[in-house]
């Protein structure tokens, strides 16, 4: 061993801009992986819902979920209906292609989106976050 590096192993050095670009790529990939998953039936989006907000919008990230502000109150499924309609319009798919897979009574929700891959959904959502 010479200078702390075992013989036969080389180090790769990156310019600062290259390091920042690689960090950005890794961060973007990990964000997409965090709230999206692919299933045989379509793509699952993990949602953290915030009902009774002033406006329905994507509010950022909450752990491994996408935080979504919903203007409707959480009464008799109104917020869930607004959430599925919002994502159908946002993703440009029919309302029948977006359904609530789980979480009808809680803040943690899972939306099932048919006919779009996780990468297509991530591209649309990442442009807004």
N, C-alpha and C positions, 0 to 999 in steps of 0.2 A: 504494500500500500504506500502510495506517495501522495503527500499533501491532503490526506483525508479521503481520497477517491480510490477505490480498489482498481488495480490494474485491469485494463480491458473494458472499463466502464467509462463512458464519456458523459459529460454534462451538456445539456442544451441550454443556452442562454437566449432569452427573448428580449427584444427592445421593449421599453415601457408601453408603447402603443399596442404592441402585439399582446402583451400580458393583459392589458385592459380589455382588448377585443375578445380574448379567450375567456376572461371572466364574464363578460357580457353574454357570450354564447352559452356558457354553462348556466348562468342565471336564467336565461330565457328558456333553456331546455328544462331546468328543474321546476320552473313555474308551471309550464305546460304539463309536466308529469304530475305535479301536485294536485291539481283539481280536475284533470281529465283522465279517463281510463276507457279502454276499448272493450266491448263485450260483443258476443255474437249478435245481439239484437241492435246494437248501435253504440253510441258514445255516451258515457256517464259523465255528467258535470256535477262536482261536489259544490253545494251552495251553502253559504251562511246567510240566512234571510234576516233583514231588518225591516219589519212591517211598520206602517204608519209614518213613513218618511215623507218629506215634502215632494219628492219626485222619484219615479222609478228609474234606477240607473245602476250601473256597475260601480261599486264604491271602493274596489281594490281587492286585497287579499286578506283572509283571516285564517292564519295557519295554513293548512293544505286545502282550504276551500276558497271559492270566489265569493267575496262579500257583495251582496246585492241589496240595495235599498228599494223597498217596495212601498208605493204610496197607499195601497189598500190596507184596511185593517185585517187582522188575522181572525176574521169571523166568518163562519160557514163557508170556508174555502175560498173566500174572495181574494186573499193574498196569493194563494196557490194558482188560481185561475189567471191572475194578472202576471204572475211570474212566468208561467208557461207561454202566455201570449206575448210577453215582452221578448223572450228568447226566440220564439218563432219569427217574430218580426226582425229582430237583430240579426239572426242567422239566415234569413231569407228562405225559410222553409214553411210548409203549411202547418197550421196549428196541430193537425193530427200527427205530425212527425215529432212533436215534443210532448212528453208526458212525465208526470211526477212518479218516479220509481219508488221513492220512499221518503218519509219525513212529512207526512201530511199535517201533523199537529205540532211539530217542533221547528226550531230554527235551522237545524241541520237537515238539508234536503238533498236528494239526488235526482237530477233530471236525466231522462233518457232521450237522446236525440238520434233519430234515424236518418240515414242517407247522407251523413257528414262524418268524415274521419276526425280523429282528435287533432291532427295537424291543421285541418281546414278550420276547425272551431278555434283553435289556439291563435291562428293568424288573425281571425276577426276580433277576438276578445283582446289579444295583446295590442292591437291598434287603438283600443279604447282605454286600456289601463295605463 
